[in-house]
């Protein structure tokens, strides 16, 4: 079915390509910065245009800047378009400038390197296209001069395979194909759904030249003429550096939206907050802050085990205060996303990961009255989780809720069960720190290290108890929600099954001191460390490797990261060394 739809889309795109290819042919002699200069939109004007509202294909109303950012990240992989000017200096276009430019001068953007190409796909793609392909490719390079799509055969073959049978190149090819599709859909203006009509049954907004647009009389005249007029005004702005008339047209569009959108139109305050959220990149800033302060605090925490230095103590307090401030900013970002989206911000993989990071940091700060290790550990946990959230695995796009999630249980069940991951992960990180201290134990420092390990063990047990209670309660509440949504309490869905496995594993960890009374400290820490694997499988593995009702990626798996094959053996080696030194100390 997807392939049939793609064929229809490509036929439309081919027709559009033929209508613009003659213009692009005349531009081949221009350099990249010259192609950009002929359609460069002033940042001040793009800022005005970015506040207009648009409806995406899922029905969400949002500022144009938000849509522009989402599309640029999908096709280019970054939030700004980078190029070199005539002097060889690095310059940038923001997402709205690029979005406007692609509608204004699509012939320029056909010839600019815009489409991200996966590293491993470059060689194979170069052979297919018979043309060297770098990290970014020109949209025009995927079509010949007759408008035929040059990847049609390979894409059809990739689509014909079952998901589990597709190799790495097939998956990369389909990603590239999606980007090409987005680019040519942008060129055709289909994303510019800025014309609301509150008389439509499904509250649909319309793009220019839509034959189904239900406008009449004066509205129809404005609908038909305003975009062509606006494009002329953009050219005038470029030629004269006077954007007055273009700004007036943007204001006219805003008035049209106000009159025709009804209650669907976002308030100016909400638009401004969403633009603030887009521009500040709150969670990325938090990731940097957690990385720096967490690393420094961890170093000081280790030094405080061996040295009673007042400057180390003061430094640790300062760094902990810094982590508190970053956590407050982190929490502000979550609440702001809640306000923007209109629903609890833990409805997908990105939001859940960001939320778990915040709960982990909060847990660490709450248990740092006697030692700064918990704060340092959870700051680094947050750094890793936010790094994953901002990688290629997850999309930061704000979306409408799917029907099954439109329930108060989203706020209760998901918050409790994902919040438990923060407390349980803190326990595993404290176990890692304890094992590291065990490898450092010697006769002259044995008392201090034993005291530090005892403190960490106590905190570890407390956080694990809290996390296990939350995980268990959250699983039971999930059963109630499942009965309301699907008519059954338990169905052995992969997420449900792995949640039960995690509960069982952590229940075992908490009972180790009863089962192994003689050497429970070492066994507890090793078990607590490797129990984290069950949580990783429950959250990431199920969502991206297994197909189920809770799977964000519907079984479309990704390669196991290479670093796992390094980290796991190192953790096993650390456990062996800790066992040797700890046992040796105990015999003395």
C-alpha positions, 0 to 999 in steps of 0.5 A: 500500500505504501509503495502504491501511494509512493508511486502516485506521489512520484508521478505528481512530483515528476510533473512538478519537476518538469515544470521547474527544471528549465529554470534550474538548468539556467542556474547550474552555473551559480555557486551555492551562496549565489543560489541562496542570495537570489532568494535570501529572506531577511531574518526580521521578515522571516520572524514575522512570518514564523508567527503565522499558524499552520495545520499539519497533516495530523491536524495540529495547529502550530506556528509556521516556525515549528513546522519549518524546524520539524521539516528541516530536521527531517530532511537536513538533520539540523535546526539551521542550514549551513553554507559558505558565503562568497568569502568562505565564511560559515553562514546559516539560514534559520528554518523559517528562512529556508521554508520560505525560500523553498516556496519562493525559489524552488529552482534554487533549492533543487540545486543546493545540498539539502538532503541528508545522506547516511554515511553507510549509504553514500557509496551504494547511492553513488553507484546507483546515481552514477554520481559522487554523493556526499553527506548532503545531496541536491534534490535535483540529483535524484531526477533525470531531465525527463523527470523520472525518479532515479531511485524508483526501482530500488525503493520499490524493491525495498518496500516489497520486503517485509520490515524484518527482511530489509538490510541496512541499505534498504532502511537508509534508502527509505529514509532518504526517499522520505526526505526527497518526498518531503522536499518535493512536497514542500516545493509544491506548497502542500505544507502551507496549510495556512487558510482556515475555514471554520465551516468545514466539518473536520476543521481542515485548513487549506494550502494554496491552489487546493481545488477543495477549498470552500472559499467564496466571494471576497475570501476566494479572491484573497485565497487565490491572489494573496500568495502570488502577490506575496511572492512578488513582494518577497522579490521586491524585498530582496531587490530593495531591502524594503520588506514593508509590503511583505510584512503588511501581507503577513499581517493580512494573512494573520487577520484572515486566520483570526476571522476564519479559524474560530476557536482553533486559532492559538492565542498570541501568548501560546504562539510566543511561548512555542517560539520561545520553546523552539528557540531556547532548545531547553533540554539540549542546554540542560544536557550540557549543564548536567554533563559539566556539573555532573562530571565535576561533582563526581570527581569532587565526590571521589576526592571527598572519600579520601580527603577532608578538604573544606574547599572540596566540600564548598565546591560540591555544594556549589555544583549541587546548587548548579544542578538544582538550578538546571533541574528547575530549568529542566522542569520548566521545559517539561511544563512549557511543553505540556502547555504547548502540546495541551497534554501530559508530556510523556506520550512518546519516546522523546517525552518519556526519556526527558521526563525520566531524566528529570525524575532521576535528577530529582531522586539524586538531589533528594538523597544527597544530604549525606553524600554528593554521589547521588546528585553527580550520578543522576546528573550524568544519567540525565546527560545520557538520557537527554543525549539519547533523546536528541539523537537520531533515534527519537523525534522531538516533534510535538504531536497530537495524542492518538485516540487511545492516549486521550485519557486521564490514565496517561497522566497517572499510569505513565508518570508513575511507571516512567518515574520509577525508572529514574529511581531504579536507574539511580540505584544502578549508578550508585552500585557502579560507584560502589564497585569502583570504590571497592577496586580502590580499597587499600589498608590505609583507606579501608575505613573511609571507603567502607563508610562511603560504600555503606552510605551508598548501599543505604541510599541504593536500597531506599531508591530501589524500594521507591522505584519498585513500589512505583513500578509495581503500582504503575503496572497495576494501574496500567492493567486498569487502563488496558481494561478500559481501552482494550477490554482486558487487564493483562494480555502478555504484551511485550511491554507488560511482560517485561515490566513484570520481569523487571519487577521480579528482578528488582524484588530479587535484588532487594532480598539479596541481603536476606538470601546472601547474608555473608557477602551481600554487599558485593552481590547486591551491588553487582545485581543492582548494576546489571538489573538495569539491563531489564529496564533498558529492555523494558523501555528501549528494547520493547519500544524499538525491537519488539512489535506490540501495543506499546511499541513506539517504532512498531518493531522497526528495529535499529542496530545494537550500538557498538558501545554496548559491546565495549561497556558490558565487558568493562562492567564485568571486568570491573565486577571481577576486580571489585570482587578480588579487592573486596574479598582481599580486604575482608580477609585482613 
